[in-house]
Amino acid sequence: MWWANGCTACGRCCVRRVPSASAPLAEAEIDNLAQALGLSPSRFLAQYAETADFGGAARLKVDETGRCALLTAMGKCSVHEARPAACRTYPYWPENLASPYEWAREAVLCEGIKSSWEPEEPGSVTETARVIEDELLVEELRVGGVLRAENWTHAEAMEYIHSLREAKMPDLDLDPLPAPRKVLFHSQGLVVLETEEQDLPENQSASRQSGVVRSLHFESSIGIVQTEVRYHPEHGFDHDQLMFGVHSAFLEVVKEQAAQAASDSVIVLGGGGGVLPMALQKAALRDRNTAGPFRNIRNIICVEKDPEVAKLGKDFFGMGEGGEEVNVRLVIEDARHYVTPSLSQGAPDAGDILAILVDIAGDLQHSSGGEVLAPCADFRLGDFVRSAVAAVRPDGVIAWNVLVSELGEDRWLQSAVEGIQSAVQDEHFSVVSRGPIRRNGGVAQWLLIGSWKTSAGAWTR
């Protein structure tokens, strides 16, 4: 279902850590792989396999990035016809079939998948539901260790399933594999996923044990995570351990400024799921009684242009409004219309503005071309920058979450810095960079910090 050309042996699913990389190999699979390479089984194991974490079984060797050792220099599978069951069941893994969004996300990587949000008309479907069901059953047998225990290849496991089906045996009523990700919401181009978190180290707090991670995605930006937060059914949302490095970097910038300021407000532009505003509120409440650096923050204003995104923040990410000691206020408005020259006269209930945090990515696709990917130029140039600089207090700060292509990274980062500086046109206004916070998919993430002083410093590359 929704399958375009079948496997093209492109190797794109073999350059990341996928189930096939950690799956124990059956002896029959080892023999087939060794024969395909013209090696003895022992030589194959020494060169292309490693010991798995469970029971001393052999699994395919991968490098530190997850690239399979069986890939050629051209990125093609060298044993495609002899590939093991875990590779053959791809892309029909439970996590890829959890929703049309999951399938479309996988299609970004797999050239054999026809990316479509809806199934095709019955007459155009090239793979039947029965084929997919059979592959899922093989995958379940593989995960359950049956293939290795019985020493079955993918073909032999499929024969077993077909024999049960012909005999109408109840063994086919196997419980479906739990999908690592669940779709909590999918409508109007917005997707909320819930991912089971892997077992955490024993030294982690109880509030982080056996929890899940909730994430927000846009259909228009497949593969891009807009925001994430940990959630535990008993302990609620974890706004202490932030999932995004850039959110932690924003907090650090505010911490540096707030430690030496009076009663202040922080404005978050592009609040999205509300994770950053809620983390700020929690830090401020904590420091009220401990004389910590966030103790003087009284107001947090979250500006989000999309009311549906704001609603998801409240429904799924722990976004809340109000608070007697530290007030969180949600403003549904385009940030370009909110940050205007009039903001320097004071926003309602804002008081002195200590920091403006620009956390706006919007509809973004990873790009291999050279450019500043986010935020758009409207938030880095001209009137917006001048209005933001005028709005913050003299010892305040403006910080931007900036995404640039790794191709020409220094040039594009410098371009963003110069654009901000040229808007202010004052040599005493400093813009420094911190990062890279993260690199992924050809995109580098940095924090740009503008202020009338240089104490913010720069992280070395």
N, C-alpha and C positions, 0 to 999 in steps of 0.2 A: 504494500500500500504506500503510495507516494514515492515509489522507487523509480529513478530515472533510467540510468544506463547499466545498473549493476556495478559490481566492484571493478574499478579500472586499475587497481594495483598502484594507485598514485602515492601511497605511503604516508598520506597526511594523518591517518589515524595511528600511525606507528611512531610518531615523534613526540608523544606525550604519554604520561602515565595512565594507561587504560587497563581494564581488567585482564586483557591478554598478557600484559607485562608481568602481572603478579600471579597469574594462574599456574598451578602445578601441572607439569606435563605428564601425561600417561606414557608408559614405556613404549607403546605402539607409536605414539606421536614422536617420541625421540628417535625411534628407528626410522620413521618416514623422513624426518627432517635431516638426519644424518645421511640417508641414502640420496636425498635430493642434492646435497652438497658434496657427495662423493667422499664422505668421511666415515670413520667408524663411530659407533655411538659414544665411546669413551672420548674420542677426539672432539666430537661435537659438543659434548658436555663441558669439556675443558675450555673450549674456545667461545661458545655461544650461550652457555647457561650459567646460572648461579644458584646457590642454595636459597630456597624460600624460607620464610620465617616460621613456617608451620611444618613440623614433621620431617624436616630435612629433605623435602621434595625438590626437584629441579624445576626452575622456571627460566624463561627467556631473559637474557642479560640486557639491561638498558644502561645508558650513561646517566650522568647527573641531571640531564634535562628530560629524561624519559625516552630518548631515541633508542629504538630497538637495534640490537647488534646485528640483526639479519638484513638491515637495509643496505643497499648498495650506495656508492658515492653519489649516484644520481637520485637517491631518495626512493628507489623502487624496492619492493620486497624481492629478495633473492630466492625465496622458497614458496612462492605464491601458491603453486598447485599442492604443496605439502603442508601448508600452514595449519596450525593446530585449531582445535574447536573454538577456543576463545576468540580467535581472529575470524573464523568463518561465521560465527553468529552475529558479528557486527554487520550493520548498525542496529540490529534488532535486540538491543539491550533494554531492560525495563526503564532505565533512566532516560533513554532517548525517546521512548514511546509514551512518556507520562502525559504529554500534551502536544498540540501543534507547535507551541513555542519551543519546546525542547527539541522537536524534530527540525525546526527551522534553524535553531542554534547549531545543531550538529551539521546541518547542510552548509554552514559557513566553512566548515573544515573538509567535508567530504564532497568531492565533485560528482559522485555517483548518486547523490540524493537530489531529488527534485524538490526544491524548497517551495512549499505551499502551505498556507494556513489552513486550507480546507482539503479534504480528500477529493480526488478527481471523480468524474462521472464513472459509474460502474464499468462502462465499456472500455475505458481507457486505463484502468488499473492494471499494472503489469505484474504485481505480486498479490496473491490472494491472502485473505485473512488466515487461512489454514497454514500457508507457508510461514507467515509470521508467528503464528501460534506454535508451530513445530520448532522454529528456531528458539523461541523463548523457553520451550520445554528442554531443549538441549542445553541452553544456558543454565537453566535451573539444575539440571543433572550435573553440569560441570561445576557450578558453585558448591553444590552439595557433596562433591568429591566422588560421585558415582563413576564418572569417566575414568578417573585415575584408579579407583578401586577395581573396576572391571577391565581396565586396560583397553578402553574403547577409543577409537578415533571418532571424529565428528560423523563420518559416514556410518559407522557401526551404531552410534547412539541414535542416529536418525532411523536406521533400520529397526531398532528396538521400539522406538516410538510408533513407527508405521505398523509394526506387528501388533502392538497393543491396540492401535486404532482399528485395525482390521478385525481383531478379536473382540472389539468393544469392551476392553478391560477397563476397570475403574481406576487403574493406576494413572490414567491420564488426568484424573481430577486432582492434580498436584496443586498445592497452594501457590498462588502467584508470588514471585519474588517481590519483596517490598521495594518500591522505587526509592532510591536515596533522596530524591527530591519530589515534593508534592506541590501541586499547583493550588494555591489558596485563593487566587483571584486571577481572572483573565478576561478583560473587557476593555473596549475603547482604546486599544493599543497599549494597555498597561498590564503588567504581569507581576504577581507576587509569588515567589517560590519559597518553600521551606525545605531546608536541607538538613538531614541528620548529621550532627557533628560527630566526628570520629572520637574514640575514647581519648580522653585527655590525661596528661600526667597526673600521678597521684597527688602531687603537691599543689594542684589547682584547687581553688575554693569550691565548696560544695555547690555553690550557686551556678557553677559552670559545668557540672557533671551531667551527662546524659541529656544535654540540651539540643536545641536546633538553631540553625542560622536562617533568618528570614532576609530575603533580598528583593529589591525592586528593580524591574527591567522595563525598557520601552521596546515595543515591537520594531520601531524605526531604528533601533540601535542594537541589533542582535549581537549577543556576546558581551555587551557592556553592562556591568553592574552599576546601578545608580546609587544604591545605598544598601548597607547590611547592618544587622543587629543580632546579637545572641538573645535567645529567649528560652526560658525554662518554665514549664507548666506550674511549678510550685513557687519559684523565686521571681518570676516575671522577667522584665527586660534588663539586660546587663549593659548599662551605659557607662560603666567603668572601664571595661576592656573593649576598646573601640576596634572594629574590624578594618577600618580604612586608615592607613598611615597618614594620609593627608588630614584627616580629622584630628588625629593626635598632634600633628604639626600646627594646625590652627589653634588648638588648645594651648600649646606651648607659647605661641606668639601672644595670645591674650594674657597668659600667666605672666610673661615678662613685663607687659605694660600694666596690668592690674595691680601688681604688687606695690606700685608706687603711686596709685591714683586714689581719688576720693570716690564717692558714690557714682556709679557709671552704668551705661547701657552698652550692649553689644548687639549689632545688627547682622543677621545671617541672611544673605541673599541666595535663594535657591535652596530653601530648607528641606525640600523633598520629603523624605520620610520622617524628618524631625530628629534624626539621631544626634546631629551636632548640637542643636539647641538644647535637647534634653541632657546631653552630657555636660554642657555648660551650666545648666541649672543645678545638676547634681553636684558639680564641683563647687559652685557658689554656696549651696546649702551646707555642704560638708565643712567649708572653710569659715562659715559664719562663727562657729564655736571654737575653732582652732587657730584663729588669727592667720589662716592660710592666705595665699596670694589671690585667690578668687573672692575673698570675703566682701569686697566692696561692690561687686556686681549686683545690681538691683533689678535690672530689666533686660530681657532678651527678646528681641523682635525678629521673628522669622518671616521673611517675605517669599512667597511662593505664588507664581502666576496661575498655576493650574489647580482649580478647586478639587478635581478628582485625585490628583496626587496628594494634596493636603488631607483629603478624606482617608486615603489609604494609610497615610502616616498615623492618623488617629486610630484607625481600625486594626492595623497590623504591626505597627512599629513603635507603639508606646508614646506617640506624640500627644502631649497634653497642654492645655492652656491654663493660665491663672497661676496662683501661688501668692501667699501673703508676704513672704520674705523675699523671694526671688520670683518675679512675675515673668511668665512667658506669654507673648502675644503673637498671634498669627495674623498676618496681613495678606489677603489674596489680591495681588497686584503684580504687574510686570515690574521687575526691579528697575528697568530703565525709566519708568514713570515715577517710581518711589524715590530714587536718588536723583533729586533735582536741586537747583539752587535754593529752593525754599527749605530744603532739609536742614540747611545751616542755621535756619531760624528756630530749629527744634522740632522734632517729630512728636506727635501726641504721646504723652506718658513716657517719653524716651529719656529726658534729662540730658546730661552730658554724654556724648557718644564716644566711648573709648575705642571701639574697633568696628570696622565694617569688613565682614568676611565674604568674599565673592566665591561661592561654591557652585558655579553654574556650568554644567557641561551640555545639558540639553540633548537634542537629537544628534548623536555622534556615531560615526562608523570609524573603526580603525583604518588608518590610511598608511600606505607605504611611501606616499609622496612627502615632500618637504613642506611643512607649514606649521603654523600655530593652530592647533585643532580646537582648543577651548581655553577660556571662554571666547565667544565671538568678539569681533573688533569693537562692537558697541560698548563693551565693558572694559576695554583696555585703552581707549582713546578719547580725546575731546571732552565734551561736556560732562560725561559720566564721571571721568576721573577728576575733573576740576570740582564737580559738585561733591564728590565723596571726600576729597581732601579738605574742602571748606567745611564739611559737616562734622568731622571728627575734632575732638579737642586738641589743643596744641601738642600734647604729649601722646596723642592717639596714633592709630595705625590702620592701614588698609592692607588686606592680604588677599591674594588671588590664587586660586587653584588653577594651575596652567598645565595644559597637555600639549606637547610638541612632538613632532615626528623625530624618531631617532636618526633618521637620515638628515644630516645637517642640523643636528640638535643644538649645538652652540650658537649657530647663526640665527635660528628661529627663536631661541630663548633670548638672545641679545636684542632681537627685533621687538619682542614683547616688552622688555625692559625700557628700550628707547622710546617706544610708543607712549608708555606711561609718563616717562620723564618729560617728553616733549609737550604733553598736554598740560603739565604743571608749569613748565618753563621757569623754574627757580632752582638755582644750583644748590640751595640748602635742603631741597627735598631729595631724599635718598631712596633708591629702589635696590634691594638686595635679593639674592636668590638663595633658596635652601633646597637641597636635593642632590641627586634625583631621589625622590621618595619611592618611586616604583618605575620599573620598566617592564612592558609587556606588549607583545604583538606589534612591535615596531613603534610603540608610543612611550615617551618618557614623561613622568609627572614631576612637576616642580611647584614650589611655593614662592611667589614673588611678594615681597613685603615693602610697602611704601610708608615712609614716616619722615618727620622733620629731624630725626636723629639717626645715628647708625648703630645704636646698641644692639639691634636685632642680630647683627652679624650674618655670616654666610656659612653654610655647611660646605666643606670641601668636597670636591668630586672624587 
